[in-house]
């Protein structure tokens, strides 16, 4: 059952949740550059009487009942914005040109601040520690890597995060067991050849032909070397550039691309395959290939006990038939780094859930995440805050099995 005191505190706090979210929405900052946002959150947490730890370069940790001998639950909100020009025309639209909270991270932060306020009020009912993480840089994945490397997951018994979505309606939530969101890699390939006059292409080494051969080879690998049922891969080519003029063989060509995956094993295998295809494509035309890559996010793999808790809390809040438990999407979220760990740094058990913020009666709330006019219904915010707070309460108070 939902804790009545938490519900009362958060629902009575709705006006402040909306006010804080609108402030954050007006002042978006890009990944790992969120100095003003960081300072706003830090000032808020300190005003609640919490000791705040500053992460590098941005990001914050605070704890409720830090000296408890009980379990530790982590609640996480991200706070970076996107390099997207906002087209909404309300009073609190972005004041920073070319930047906007088009993915709802402003709402996540406001919801976690509200959850924090409510949990402080009932801290004597919490037989454990609540670790609050306000994380930078989710959109690039740099934030998840940075906070894990700084030890935020150490000693955590369960972590929980939510994401607002406008492709499901208000009053609904969705999660899943095991693999729920994909990891992703970004990669660049620069092909180097030799220029020649277009009338004598045999005198050169055509980098564009190398790139073209690579694309055909990568598509072939997708079709014949990927287990589409059990270990699916989604490959996308983002940009292509190369050459200088129409009547010369291109001496260089560049491809930027990405792919999404659900297991680290399948990602490692596909990266090796791409590298081999790039090298052989370049060799075929007498050139060379430089292949570089960067992991943007790890797959989000929900742990059973944490997900059982999340499902129970969401059903208590929204109703049994409003909570789906078969979520699996190829979108990515760097919360996966916190769950699985990164490099040699440990992760934590935990669960990830999405909540609806589309109002069927208000078309302005229909645009999906990352749209220029993204506009989640503000009525979702109090429920998101309560979901976070109740998760911490439920997990810390449940008996170990």
C-alpha positions in Angstrom: 0.0 0.0 0.0 1.1 3.6 -0.7 2.3 5.3 2.4 -0.4 7.8 3.2 2.0 10.4 4.7 4.2 10.3 1.6 1.2 10.7 -0.7 -0.1 13.6 1.3 3.2 15.4 1.4 3.9 15.0 -2.3 0.4 15.8 -3.6 0.4 18.9 -1.4 3.8 19.8 -2.9 2.6 19.7 -6.5 2.8 23.4 -7.0 6.4 23.5 -6.0 7.3 20.4 -8.2 5.9 22.2 -11.2 7.6 25.5 -10.2 11.0 23.9 -9.9 10.6 21.9 -13.1 9.7 25.1 -15.0 12.7 26.8 -13.6 14.9 24.0 -14.8 13.2 23.9 -18.2 13.9 27.5 -18.8 17.6 27.1 -18.1 18.8 23.9 -19.9 22.5 23.0 -20.1 24.2 20.4 -22.2 25.8 17.1 -20.9 28.7 17.6 -18.5 28.3 21.4 -18.7 25.4 21.7 -16.2 27.0 24.2 -13.8 24.0 26.3 -13.0 21.7 23.3 -12.8 24.2 21.6 -10.5 24.4 24.7 -8.2 20.6 25.0 -8.1 20.1 21.4 -7.0 23.0 21.7 -4.5 21.5 24.8 -2.9 18.1 23.0 -2.6 19.5 19.9 -1.0 21.5 21.9 1.5 18.4 23.9 2.4 16.8 20.5 3.4 19.7 20.0 5.9 21.5 17.4 3.8 25.2 17.0 3.4 26.0 17.1 -0.3 28.9 15.5 -2.1 30.0 17.3 -5.3 30.9 14.9 -8.1 33.4 15.8 -10.9 32.7 17.8 -13.0 29.0 18.0 -12.2 26.6 15.7 -10.3 25.6 15.4 -6.7 25.1 12.8 -4.0 23.2 13.3 -0.7 21.9 10.7 1.8 19.0 10.5 4.1 19.9 8.4 7.3 23.5 8.1 6.2 24.5 6.4 9.5 21.9 3.6 9.4 23.0 0.0 9.6 20.2 -1.1 7.3 20.0 -1.5 3.6 20.9 1.3 1.1 18.6 2.2 -1.7 19.6 4.7 -4.5 17.3 7.0 -6.3 18.6 8.6 -9.5 17.5 11.6 -11.6 19.4 12.9 -14.6 19.6 16.7 -15.3 21.2 17.4 -18.7 19.5 18.8 -21.7 19.8 18.3 -25.5 21.2 20.5 -28.3 17.7 21.0 -29.7 16.0 24.3 -30.4 12.7 24.4 -28.6 9.6 25.5 -30.6 7.1 25.5 -27.7 5.5 28.9 -27.0 4.7 28.8 -23.3 6.1 31.3 -20.7 8.7 28.9 -19.4 10.3 27.8 -22.7 14.1 27.5 -22.9 16.0 30.8 -22.6 19.2 29.2 -24.0 19.3 29.2 -27.7 19.8 25.8 -29.3 19.3 23.9 -26.0 16.2 22.4 -24.5 14.9 19.8 -22.1 13.4 17.8 -24.9 13.7 14.5 -23.0 12.2 15.4 -19.6 15.3 15.4 -17.4 14.1 18.6 -15.9 11.0 16.7 -14.7 13.1 13.9 -13.3 15.1 16.3 -11.2 12.0 18.1 -9.9 10.4 14.8 -9.0 13.4 13.5 -7.1 13.7 16.8 -5.2 10.1 16.4 -4.2 10.6 12.8 -3.2 13.6 13.9 -1.1 11.5 16.4 0.8 8.9 13.9 1.6 11.3 11.1 2.6 13.1 13.5 5.0 9.7 14.1 6.7 9.4 10.3 7.4 13.0 9.5 7.8 12.3 7.8 11.2 10.2 5.3 9.3 13.1 4.3 7.1 15.2 1.5 8.5 18.1 2.2 6.1 19.8 4.8 3.9 18.4 6.6 0.9 21.2 7.7 -1.4 20.1 10.5 -3.8 22.0 10.8 -7.1 21.5 13.8 -9.4 23.4 12.7 -12.5 24.8 14.7 -15.3 25.5 13.7 -18.9 22.9 11.0 -19.6 22.4 12.0 -23.2 26.0 11.3 -24.1 26.6 8.4 -21.6 29.5 10.3 -20.1 27.6 11.0 -16.9 26.8 7.4 -16.2 30.5 6.4 -16.7 31.7 9.3 -14.6 29.5 8.7 -11.5 30.1 4.9 -11.5 33.9 5.6 -11.6 33.4 7.9 -8.6 31.8 5.1 -6.5 28.2 6.1 -6.4 27.0 2.5 -6.6 29.2 1.1 -3.8 27.2 -0.5 -1.0 23.9 -0.1 -2.8 21.3 -2.9 -2.3 18.9 -1.6 -4.9 18.8 1.4 -7.3 15.8 2.8 -9.0 15.2 5.4 -11.7 12.2 6.4 -13.8 11.8 8.2 -17.1 8.9 10.2 -18.3 7.4 9.2 -21.7 4.7 10.8 -23.9 4.1 7.7 -26.0 2.0 6.2 -23.1 -0.8 8.0 -21.3 -1.0 9.5 -17.8 -1.6 7.0 -15.1 0.4 4.2 -16.8 3.8 2.7 -16.2 6.0 0.1 -17.9 9.0 -2.0 -16.9 10.4 -5.4 -17.6 12.6 -8.2 -16.3 16.1 -8.7 -17.5 16.8 -6.8 -20.7 14.6 -3.7 -21.0 16.7 -1.2 -22.9 19.5 -1.5 -25.4 23.1 -0.4 -25.0 24.7 1.6 -27.8 28.0 2.2 -29.5 29.0 5.1 -31.7 31.7 4.5 -34.3 33.6 6.5 -36.9 35.5 5.1 -39.9 37.9 7.2 -41.9 39.0 5.6 -45.2 42.3 6.8 -46.7 43.1 6.4 -50.4 44.9 8.3 -53.1 43.5 11.0 -55.3 43.6 10.9 -59.1 41.8 12.5 -62.1 38.3 11.3 -62.7 39.3 10.3 -66.2 41.9 7.8 -64.9 40.5 6.4 -61.7 42.9 3.4 -61.9 45.7 5.8 -61.0 44.1 6.4 -57.6 42.7 4.5 -54.6 39.0 5.5 -54.2 38.0 6.1 -50.6 34.3 6.5 -51.5 34.4 3.0 -53.0 35.9 1.7 -49.8 33.1 3.3 -47.8 30.5 2.0 -50.1 31.9 -1.5 -49.9 31.9 -1.2 -46.1 28.2 -0.3 -46.0 27.3 -3.3 -48.2 29.4 -5.6 -46.0 28.0 -4.3 -42.7 24.4 -4.7 -44.1 25.4 -8.3 -45.1 26.7 -9.0 -41.6 23.4 -7.7 -40.1 21.5 -10.1 -42.3 23.7 -13.2 -41.9 25.8 -12.9 -38.8 23.4 -11.5 -36.2 21.0 -13.5 -34.1 18.0 -11.3 -34.7 15.8 -13.2 -32.2 18.1 -13.7 -29.2 20.8 -11.0 -29.6 19.4 -8.4 -32.0 21.5 -5.5 -33.3 20.1 -2.3 -34.7 22.6 -0.5 -37.0 22.3 3.1 -38.2 24.4 5.2 -40.5 24.4 8.8 -39.4 26.7 10.9 -41.7 28.9 10.4 -44.8 31.4 12.8 -46.1 34.3 12.6 -48.6 36.0 13.8 -51.7 36.5 17.3 -53.0 35.2 17.7 -56.6 33.1 15.7 -59.0 35.9 14.9 -61.4 38.5 13.6 -59.0 38.9 10.2 -57.2 38.3 10.8 -53.4 41.4 10.4 -51.3 39.4 10.3 -48.1 35.9 9.5 -46.9 34.3 9.3 -43.5 31.3 7.5 -42.0 29.8 8.1 -38.6 27.3 5.5 -37.3 26.0 3.7 -34.3 24.4 0.4 -33.3 22.3 -0.8 -30.4 22.5 -4.1 -28.6 21.2 -6.1 -25.7 24.2 -8.1 -24.5 27.8 -7.1 -24.1 28.9 -10.3 -25.8 26.9 -9.5 -29.0 28.3 -6.0 -29.0 31.9 -7.2 -28.7 31.4 -9.7 -31.5 29.8 -7.1 -33.8 32.5 -4.5 -33.2 35.1 -7.0 -34.2 33.1 -7.8 -37.3 32.8 -4.1 -38.3 36.5 -3.6 -37.8 37.3 -6.6 -40.1 34.8 -5.3 -42.8 36.4 -1.9 -42.7 39.9 -3.2 -43.1 39.0 -5.6 -45.9 37.0 -2.8 -47.7 39.9 -0.5 -47.6 42.4 -3.2 -48.7 40.2 -4.1 -51.7 40.9 -0.6 -53.1 44.5 -0.2 -51.9 43.7 2.1 -49.0 43.5 2.0 -45.2 40.8 2.4 -42.6 40.9 4.0 -39.2 38.1 2.6 -36.9 37.3 4.3 -33.6 34.4 3.7 -31.3 32.8 4.9 -28.0 30.2 3.2 -25.8 27.3 5.6 -25.2 25.3 3.4 -22.9 25.2 -0.1 -21.5 22.1 -2.3 -21.8 19.6 -1.8 -19.0 19.2 -5.2 -17.3 16.6 -5.1 -14.5 17.3 -7.3 -11.5 14.3 -9.4 -10.3 13.9 -8.4 -6.7 14.2 -4.7 -7.5 11.8 -5.0 -10.4 9.3 -6.9 -8.2 9.4 -4.0 -5.8 8.9 -1.4 -8.7 6.0 -3.4 -10.1 4.3 -3.6 -6.7 4.7 0.1 -6.0 3.5 1.1 -9.5 0.4 -1.2 -9.2 -0.4 0.2 -5.8 -0.2 3.7 -7.3 -1.7 3.2 -10.8 -3.7 0.0 -10.6 -2.8 -3.6 -11.8 -4.0 -3.1 -15.3 -2.1 0.1 -15.8 1.4 -1.4 -15.3 3.1 -3.4 -18.1 5.9 -5.8 -17.3 7.1 -6.7 -20.7 9.1 -3.5 -21.6 11.8 -4.0 -24.2 12.9 -1.2 -26.4 16.0 -0.4 -28.5 16.3 3.0 -27.0 19.3 3.5 -24.7 19.8 4.9 -21.2 23.1 5.2 -19.4 21.4 3.9 -16.1 22.7 0.6 -17.6 26.2 1.6 -16.5 25.0 2.0 -12.9 23.4 -1.5 -13.0 26.2 -3.4 -14.8 29.2 -1.3 -13.7 31.7 0.2 -16.1 35.2 -1.0 -16.8 36.5 -2.3 -13.4 34.0 -0.3 -11.3 31.1 -2.2 -9.7 27.4 -1.7 -10.5 24.4 -2.4 -8.4 21.1 -4.4 -8.5 18.3 -2.2 -9.6 15.3 -1.5 -11.8 14.3 1.1 -14.4 10.7 2.1 -15.2 8.9 4.5 -17.5 5.8 6.5 -16.7 3.2 8.0 -19.0 2.8 11.8 -19.5 0.6 11.9 -22.5 -2.9 13.4 -22.0 -5.3 11.9 -24.6 -7.4 15.1 -24.3 -4.4 17.5 -24.9 -2.6 17.1 -28.3 0.2 19.4 -27.2 1.4 16.5 -25.0 1.6 14.0 -28.0 5.1 14.8 -29.3 7.6 12.1 -28.3 10.8 12.5 -26.4 13.5 14.5 -28.3 10.9 16.4 -30.2 11.4 20.2 -30.5 7.9 20.6 -29.0 8.2 17.9 -26.3 5.6 18.8 -23.6 4.8 16.2 -21.0 1.6 16.8 -19.0 2.5 18.3 -15.6 -0.1 16.1 -13.9 2.4 13.3 -14.2 5.0 14.9 -12.0 3.4 14.3 -8.6 2.9 10.6 -9.4 6.5 10.3 -10.5 7.7 11.8 -7.3 5.5 9.5 -5.2 6.7 6.5 -7.2 10.4 7.3 -6.4 9.7 8.0 -2.7 7.5 4.9 -2.2 10.1 2.7 -3.9 12.6 3.7 -1.3 10.1 3.3 1.5 9.0 -0.1 0.2 12.4 -1.5 -0.4 13.8 -0.5 2.9 10.9 -1.8 4.8 10.4 -5.2 3.1 11.8 -8.3 4.7 14.8 -9.9 3.1 13.9 -13.3 1.5 
